[in-house]
Amino acid sequence: MLKIRTAHRPRPFAARLDSRTESTPIARQLLRAYLAALPTGDRYRDTAELLLGELFANAVQHTADAPTDRLIEVHFALANDRLRLEVHDAGTGRPSLHTPTPDDEHGRGVLLVNELAEKWGCCPRAGGVGKFVWALIAPAPAPATLLTV
């Protein structure tokens, strides 16, 4: 009997969390668990955790106009060797890229996303309530292996 092997495609993941700063580490823990299940998940981990933390914190900070019972939704998916992160919120504000001054206490999150993500953007959510910010993350190069002679 001939067995056909198919490539295992990781399933996308989504979760809803309270719109509170205390939920940011929970979002990162969920991402770590998702990446731990991937054969090459460690190649995305550092950049993905940093960017997810920034996107989630921005969603919490900039959704003051959203109803207090609205949750923030995170999505993780691996496609074509790229990790896609999405953070959905009910706020009306859109992220904008600007260069903070050295004295600015805040305002570097979108700058980090712009520098570390392969691509990123912001789209309206289905149904017209809120938006989602997404980022594509390329894997870090595989560690070099030492050759022994």
C-alpha positions in Angstrom: 0.0 0.0 0.0 1.3 3.4 -1.0 1.2 6.1 1.6 1.2 9.7 0.5 2.8 12.1 2.8 1.3 15.6 3.0 3.0 18.5 4.4 1.8 19.4 7.9 0.4 23.0 7.8 0.1 24.6 11.2 -3.3 25.8 12.0 -4.0 29.5 12.6 -4.6 30.5 16.2 -6.9 33.2 17.6 -7.7 34.4 21.1 -9.6 37.2 22.7 -8.1 39.0 25.7 -9.2 41.8 28.0 -8.2 45.3 26.8 -5.8 45.8 29.7 -2.1 46.2 29.9 -2.0 43.1 32.1 -3.1 41.1 29.1 0.0 41.9 27.1 2.2 39.2 28.7 -0.7 36.7 28.2 -0.7 37.4 24.5 3.1 36.8 24.4 2.7 33.5 26.3 0.1 32.4 23.8 2.5 33.2 21.0 5.3 31.3 22.7 3.0 28.3 22.9 2.0 28.6 19.3 5.6 28.9 18.2 6.8 26.0 20.4 4.6 23.7 18.4 6.3 24.6 15.1 9.5 22.9 14.0 11.1 26.2 13.3 9.2 28.4 15.7 12.3 29.5 17.6 13.4 31.3 14.4 10.5 33.7 14.8 10.3 34.0 18.6 12.3 37.0 19.6 11.1 39.4 16.9 7.5 38.0 17.1 7.3 38.5 20.9 8.6 42.0 20.7 6.3 43.1 17.9 3.2 41.4 19.4 3.9 43.1 22.7 4.1 46.5 20.9 1.0 45.9 18.8 -1.0 44.7 21.8 0.1 47.5 24.0 -0.8 50.0 21.3 -4.2 48.5 21.0 -4.8 48.9 24.7 -3.5 52.4 24.8 -5.3 53.7 21.7 -8.7 52.2 22.1 -10.0 54.6 24.7 -12.9 55.4 22.4 -14.0 51.8 22.3 -16.6 50.4 24.7 -15.1 49.1 27.8 -16.4 45.6 27.2 -14.6 45.2 23.9 -11.9 42.6 23.8 -8.6 42.6 21.8 -8.2 39.7 19.5 -4.8 38.2 18.5 -4.2 36.0 15.5 -1.1 33.9 14.6 -0.6 32.0 11.4 2.3 30.6 9.5 2.1 30.7 5.7 4.9 30.5 3.1 7.6 30.6 5.7 6.3 33.9 7.2 4.6 34.4 10.5 1.6 36.6 10.4 0.6 38.4 13.5 -2.7 40.4 13.8 -4.1 42.4 16.6 -7.8 43.4 16.3 -9.4 46.1 18.3 -12.6 48.2 18.3 -10.8 51.5 18.4 -11.1 54.1 15.6 -7.5 55.3 15.7 -4.9 54.1 13.1 -1.2 53.6 13.8 1.1 56.1 12.2 4.8 56.1 11.7 6.7 59.0 13.2 10.2 59.5 14.6 10.1 60.2 18.3 12.6 62.6 19.8 15.2 61.3 22.2 13.1 62.7 25.1 9.9 61.1 24.1 8.8 58.5 26.7 6.5 56.7 24.2 6.0 56.4 20.5 8.5 53.8 19.4 6.2 50.8 18.9 5.2 51.5 15.3 8.8 52.4 14.5 9.9 49.0 15.8 7.2 47.2 13.8 8.3 49.1 10.7 12.0 48.2 11.2 11.6 44.6 12.2 8.6 43.3 10.2 9.0 42.3 6.6 5.7 44.1 5.9 2.9 45.5 8.1 -0.3 47.4 7.7 -3.7 48.4 9.1 -7.1 47.3 7.8 -10.7 47.9 8.8 -12.4 45.0 10.5 -15.2 43.1 8.8 -18.5 44.7 9.9 -16.9 48.2 10.1 -16.1 48.2 13.9 -12.5 48.9 14.6 -9.4 47.8 12.8 -6.6 45.2 12.8 -2.9 45.8 12.5 -0.9 43.0 10.9 2.8 42.2 10.6 4.7 39.6 8.6 7.8 38.3 10.2 10.5 36.4 8.3 12.4 33.7 10.1 15.8 34.5 11.5 18.6 32.7 9.7 19.2 29.1 10.9 22.1 28.8 13.3 25.3 27.8 11.6 26.4 24.2 12.3 30.0 23.5 13.1 31.7 21.1 10.9 34.1 18.7 12.5 37.0 17.2 10.6 
